[in-house]
Amino acid sequence: VLLLLPLLVSLQLIHVACVCAGHNASRDVVTLVKSVLFHRRNPLHFHFITDTVAHRILSALFQSWMVPSVHVSFYDADELKSEVSWIPNKHYSGIYGLMKLTLTKALPADLSKVIVLDTDITFATDIAELWGIFRKFTDKQVIGLVENQSDWYLGNLWKNHKPWPALGRGFNTGVILLYLERLRRIGWEQTWRLTAERELMSMLSTSLADQDIFNAFIKQNPVLVHQLPCFWNVQLSDHTRSEQCYTEVSDLKVIHWNSPKKLRVKNKHVEFFRNLYLTFLEYDGNLLRRELFGCPSQASPGSVQLQTALEQLDEDDQCYDFRRERLTVHRVHLYFLQYEYTPVEDSTDITLVAQLSMDRLQMLEAICKHWEGPISLALYMSDAEAQQFLRYAQASEVLKNRKNVGYHVVYKEGQFYPVNLVRNVALKNANTPYVFLTDVDFLPMYGLYDYLRKSVVQLDMAHTKKALVVPAFETLRYRLSFPKSKAELLSMLDMGTLYTFRYHVWPKGHAPTNYAKWRTATTPYRVEWEADFEPYVVVRRDCPEYDQRFVGFGWNKVSHVMELDAQEFDLMVLPNAFMIHMPHAPSFDISKFRSSSGYRNCLNTLKDEFHQDLSRKYGSAALKYLTAQRNI
């Protein structure tokens, strides 16, 4: 039994609760979770009290992260607001800074203990050590806290400074051990309310949100608190005694960035703390999918299905790597930056949908200047690259001022660029009735957003199946005086400043657009599908998704247009719309396509299988695609 005891302790399920609201807090909590997962040896159950934004982001993230032995539950913060909305609070955390008071009500009634963490916490040790402190509680103790390391509750920070009542220096609530079972037994919900009501008669509002009320409660009931060693919550706000919590930085257990200055806070060891934080900020989250040693796998149904599918693949198949890539589950962080969108009243709104990687980042400002409507962008990046993108976006005046752009990070994994999976992430997270499916290296003409919305009405897209084709052109010049009208574009075309897109390397891709007809067209005209046609189109948001078997270079858009045609979408070319492709270095995937016969052979195999699947799905309507393929 003694030999098995360490294993039994390591298998114990640890419960962790966090309040998380908004886009920024959702990013912060990921870094906290990474630091916990990195050190942990136990199964974990995270309990998130969230607003609708954080719930959408974190549920998608954990579902796609698929970390073994990790459970996640969500609780609607809106349902708890009435419990605390009556409390005036001056703290920048707003109403969410009071939510921890409601945990006995919010969390399941059979949950007896929980560790409660702020989102600005970084772990430097195994969280099981902190969980183990519950065993040191006396029979009466219900809450474990670290002493506050600033002088706030001493009331001597400035003249007439009057803090809420606290025991000595008071306690910081960034890290809490809550004995929920005992709190319920002493009538916590009523007790904290009475405490808050009494103190608010003289204090009028809280300054530090829930922390003030917890401290006023402890002042009246000191026997109920278990004081934790201060290295369990080293508070890095200015003017704290945090440096007295450790003799060596290796003694640290938990770092708390509890200053609005965050990483710019003053501390003689701040460089060490910052580097530790940045390590987890940029750490590859895929590496945290490891199984726990000695812990029976608690795989989700999704991961079981994935493992079954992987086992069915033939490793001797020359196209094994392509087939395996299709089964790869990529972590997805939706709405990586602040996002705000108000639907328009006439139901004609259109989202520009595109995908990109780090090497196309420079296109974002120009696209935002050319397209004022909503944008949904999926970015294929590593964890470290996502942080570079964040810094880039925060430094850009253009991007900072655009709140109607949804940035969705798809984290890198595997050897191929999963271009259609990334496109689908952007497509599925568009919030308008219509979408403009484009590539990030194209600039739409000025005014295209308004023109397309009018075309949606003119062509009755709400009641008909149409795909509106936006003719594509290109320039070989990095600096281009962008045409302000169709007439100006035609003039540049005649002078050789512009060309029809890919006319010299892949004419079949856009020839069916019929550029000769477009030159003089004044009304939309219908074109027939032809083999290898891959126009950029406006369609309803509920259009077919892109086929994810196509990764890297080749056939990723062609297959999508084929399915639109199989579903009997009419391809309508718009006479006064255009977009221009800007020059850039060739992608790594096109280089692989050109240099590897194996790559090209596998692409042909995937094409054949796609044709067969299309025939099974659409029957005789898909026969023309097989005929067209044989004639190529």
Buried (B, 14 or more C-beta within 10 A) or exposed (E): EEEEEEEEBBBEEBBBBBBBBBBEBBBBBBBBBBBBBBBBBBBBBBBBBBBEBBBBBBBBBBBBBBBBBBBBBBBEBEEBBEBBEEBEBEBEBEBBBBBBBBBBBBBEEEBBBBBBBBBBBBBBBBBBEBBEBBEEBEEEBBBBBBBBBBBBBBBEEEEEEEBBBBBBBBBBBBBBBBBBBBBBEEEBEEBBBEBBEEBBEEBEEBBBBBBBBBBBBBBBBEEBBBBBEBBBBBBBBEEBBBEEBBEEEEEBBBBBBBBEEBEEBEBEBEEBBBEBBBBBBBBBBBEBBEEBEEBEEBBBEEBEEBEEEEEEBEEEEEBEBBBBBBBBBBBBBBBBBBBEBEEBEEEBBBBBBBBBBBEBBBBBBBBBEBBBBBBBBBBBBBBBBBBBBBEBBEEBEEBEEBBBBBBBBBBBBBEBBBBBBBBBBBBBBBBBBBBBBBBBBBBBBBBBBEBBBEBBEEBEBEEEEBBBBBBBBBBEEEEBEBBEEBEBBBEBBEEEBBBBBBBEEEEBBBBBBBBEEBBEBEEBBEBEBEBBBBBBBBBBBEBBBBBBBBBBBBBBBBBBBBBBBBBEBBBBBBBBBBBBBBEEEEBBBEEBBEEEEEBBEBBEBBBEEBBEBBBEEBEEBBEBBBEBBEEE
